[in-house]
Each structure stands twice: as C-alpha cells, then as structure tokens.
Amino acid sequence: MTVVDEILLQQVAKACLAAGRVVAEVFSGFDHKDIALKGDNSPVTSADLRAHKILVDALSDLTNWPIISEEAAIPPHTERRSWQHYWLIDPLDGTQEFIDGGAEFTVNVALIEKGKPRMGVVYAPMLDLLYSGLHNFGAWKSHANRTHSISTRKLSPRVAAGLPIELVCSRRHGTAEIAPLVESLERALGLVVTKSVGSSLKFCLVAEGEADLYPRLAPTHEWDSAAAQSIVEAAGGAVVTKDFFALQYNRKESLLNDNFFVLGDIGYNWKALLSTS
C-alpha cells in the first residue's frame, strides 16, 4: 500500500464515519413524516440527503474526481464514459430497512478506476461496523475500536467435512428467485443454510468468511454494489455476472447492474455449479 493510498482510504473512512453519525442521529429520532418519494417511487429521507452532502463535500476536498451518488442527478454516459477515476457513493443503502427500524443499513463509498472498483468503505453506524478494502492490498473490519484484516474462506474443506454451504440473501428482494438455486446447491453439495441480511452487509459477510455465496437475482444499481465489491475482491473473493465476467461499472447509459454472484472461494468450480442451476 502506498502512503497516498493509505491516507486516501483513511480519509474516505473518516468521511463515512461522519456521514454515519448523522444517519444514526436521524435514525434515533426518526419521524415517518420525513419520508419522501423519488421519481422512481423509492423512498428518501433527510438521512439520505444529509449523508450525501457530507460525503460529497469530503470527497471534493480530497480529489477533483467526479462523484456519482444515488441522491444526485446522473450525468449522461456521453459525459462520463471518458472518466478514468470517479467516486461512486450510496449515502444510505437500505433506506427501507432504516424506515422500518432495522439496524442493517450502511454508508457506502467506492473509488472506480477504468470501470473497476479499486477502493471501498462500508459503514454500518448502528452496528459499529466499518469494512474497508483496497485493490491488491487487503481488506479490513473495524469494530469496537479494533481493526483486523479479513479474508474469504475456502469451500472445499467445508464440503469435505460435511459442513453446510452458507448462502446470504436479501431480506426483501429476490427470495423466490433463489429457491431453485438453493435446491440445486443442496443436490450438489448437501445442506445449504441461508442468512437474510440487509444492505451491502451481505457482501461483507462473504468478505470476512462468514458466508460462501451471495446470489443477487433481483435489480440493483451500481452504487449498491461498488464499495462492497471492492472489499470482497480485496479479501480474495469475486463478484461476477451470470456469464462469470467481473461486474464492471460505467459501461452504459443505465446504472442498473446485471444479476450477479458474490463468491468467497474463487478457486472453487462455481461456474459448473451455478451455470446449471
């Protein structure tokens, strides 16, 4: 890790902590009158907007790279297709979780370089969890003022020992779509245990070796995945499309992702297993 990379990652984490404090403040006294609907009928709160401002201000002070946020107008692809570096942020991933009183929402910042996520921070303020990752250098988890490195786990020893494969899925989206996949995995590998988790924390469970697979078979946007993908990849895992190409960014006008799989053990023959499910 270069000094520049280390300092930049620390500053991004600091910005996420500041945004998270504001989100937690709004959460502690949340009033449902604070909910508005965006043009796509998705909810937005003052927590989303205040966190957006904190992150945009902080990142603008750090670099002159462009910023794409869920809570701002998206430049046309004709403008952004030439960007070599830019920040991609989701100030509050899991807004519905936040509204419903759940704690599994996150602040997310990613640095995209030539269409690939290279640095990411995910912060869950109500859980006191901060995950970070830097391409080719590693991934880390911070909790209760302690930080340690994290890595994905190997699947083959678990299968050989008769341990279940652990699959993480969304609490709110795409549960029916993954049922055939779970059945296929059970036929091939034995017992499959599913965990329902909110927001980008699903990626982080794979990154820290607490789950083996996260199949996302329902719509997401690029800001939903970028920061956590950085962490998964830095921890030794992968995020791939159904064709097993790495999930990439800023390739088209729409910022909707293709469906994808988050893989812990990249040495396992997932392609043969998932391509037939």
N, C-alpha and C positions, 0 to 999 in steps of 0.2 A: 504494500500500500504506500503510495507516495504521500508526502506531507500534505500536498494540495488536496488529494482525495480524502485523507483522514479529516482534515479541517472542514472540508465541504460537507462530509457526511455528519460530522458533529453539529454543524450549523443547521443542517436540514432537520436533524433530530430535535434540536433546540426549538426550531420553528413549530414542529409537530407537537411538542410538549406545550408550547404556548397556546396553540390552537386548541389542543385538548383540554386545557384548563378552562377556556371559555365554553367549550361544549359541555363540560361537566357542570359548570355554573348554571347554564341554561337548563340542563337536564334536572338538576336538583330542585328547581322551582318551575318546572315546565307547565305551561298552560296550553291546552288544546286550541285556544283561540289564536295561538302563534302559528298554526299550520296554514299554509297557502298551497295552491296547486300551480305547477308549472305548465307550460304549453302541452307537454306530453301526459298531463294528468298525474304525474308523480309528485309526491309531497315535498315541500321545502319548509324549513323553519329558520328562525333567526340564528340558531346554532350553525346551520349550514353556511349562512351568509357571513356571519362574523368570523367563523373559522377560515372561510375563503379569503377574506380581507387580510387577516393576519398572515396567512401563507403567501399570498401574492406580494404583500409588502416585504416580507422577509426574503423571499426568493429574488425579488427585484433588486434588493440591496446586495445580494450575493453575486449575481451574474447579470448579464444583459441578454440572456437567452429567453426566448418566448415562453409563455405559460399557457397551457390549456387546462381549464378547470370545468368540472361539471356545472358549476354555478356561474358560468360566463358564456357569452356568445362564442361560437366556434368559428375560427377563420376558415374560408373555403380551402379546399385541397390545393387549388392552383397557387395559393399563397404559402401554405405550409409544407408542400411536398419537397421544397428545397432545404428545409430546416435540417441541419446536421445534429444539433442539440436542442432539446427543449424540455421543460418541466411539464409533467402530467399529474394533476392532483385531483383527488376526491376529498373535499374538506370534511365530509361526514358520510362514510359508507355505512349503510344500514340505517337510513333515516326512519324507515318504518319500525325497525327494532327500537330505535330511540323514542319514537312516538308512543309505542306500546309499553314502554317502561322497562325494556330489556337492556342489559349492560353490554351486549356484544356488538357495539358499533365502534368504528375506527376512523382515524385521521390518516390519510394516505398521500405520500409524495414519491414520485419516481422521476429519475433522470433518464430520458430516452436519447440514445446516440445512434444515428443512422438506422432508425426503426427498431432498435433493440433496447430493452430496459437494462440499464447498467448500474443503477444505484436506487435503493428503495428504503423507505421507512414506513412502518405501520405502527400506529399507536392506539391502544385501547384505554382511554383515560379512566374508565370506571373499574377496570381490572388491573390497573397499574402495570400494564404490559407494553413494552416497546420492542419491536423487532426491526432489525436493520440488515442490509446486505449490500455488498459491493462486488461487482463482477471480478472474478479471478482472485479474490482475496478472502472471502468468507462471509459468514452470516452470524448474527448475534441476537441474543434475547436478554432484555433487561427487566428486572422485577425486584421490588423492594430494595432499590439502590445497589443491586448486584447485577453484573453483566457477565455472561459466559457465551462461548461460541456454540453454535448449533449445527447439526448436520442431519440429513435424511438417513433412513435406516435401510438395511438390506432385507429383501423379502424372502429370498430362497431359504435362509436358515429358519425363518418362521414357518414356512410351508413344510419344510422337512421335519420340524418339531411338532407338527400338528396344531400350531397356533393359528388363530383366525387372521385373515386379512382384514385390516381396519380401513373402512371407507368413510370419508367425511362428505356430508352433503348439506345442501341448503335446507333451512327450516321452512322456507316459504316458497321456493321455486324449483320446479323440475323434479319433484319427488316421484311422480308417476312415470316420468321418462326413464328414470334409472332402475326401475323394478326389473326389466328384462336383463339389464346388465348385472345386477346383483345375482339373479338366478343363474346366469352364465358363469359368473365367477365361482359360485358355490359348486356348480357341476365340475369345474376345472380344478379348483383349489381347496374345496371344503368350506368350512364355516366362514361366513362374512359378517362382520359386525359393523353396523353403520352408526355414525355420530352426526347429529344435527347441530350445526353451528351457524352463527350469524356472521355476515360481512366477510371481509378479507381474512379473518382469522382462520378460515378453512384452509387456505394456502399455508398459513403459518404452522398449523398442526402437522402438515406434511413436511415442512421445512425442518421442524425440530424433532422429527422421528416419532411423533405420536399418532400418525396415520400413514397409510401406504398410498392411498389414491383419493383424488377428488375429481369426480367426473362432473363437468358442467355442461348440461344438455338443455339449458334454457338461456334466454338472451342476457347478455351483459354488455357493458360499454368498456372501452379501453381504459378509462380511469378506474374502473372497478378491479382491474387485474394487474396493472403495470407495476405498482410498488411491491405487491406481494410476489409477483413473478420474479422480480429482481432478487428477493430474499430466497425463494425456493431454489433458483438457479445457483445463487452464491452458496447455498447449503448443500449442493450436489444433486439436486433434482432437476426436473424439466417440466415445462408447460407446453403441450403440443396440441395441434388440431387433430381432427379425426383422421387426417392423412399423415399424421406423425411428422409434420413440419413444426418448427418452433413458432409459437404465437408471436406475431410481429405487429408493429404499430405504424400509424400514419401512412398506410399504403393506399388508402382510398378516401372518397368523399365522406362516407359514413364512418362513424367511430364505433359501430356495433362490432363486437367480436364474433368470430366463428365459435361454434361449440368447441370445448377443449377438455383435455385431461391434464391434471396435475399429478405427476409421477414422482414418487420418492426414490425408488431404486431404478436408476436409468440403465443398469446392467441387466435387468430382468426382461424377458421377452414379452413385453406388454403388447407389442404390435400384433403378434399371433393371437394373443388372448382377447384383446379389445376389438380387433378388426372383425371377429366372428360373433361378437355379442350384439 
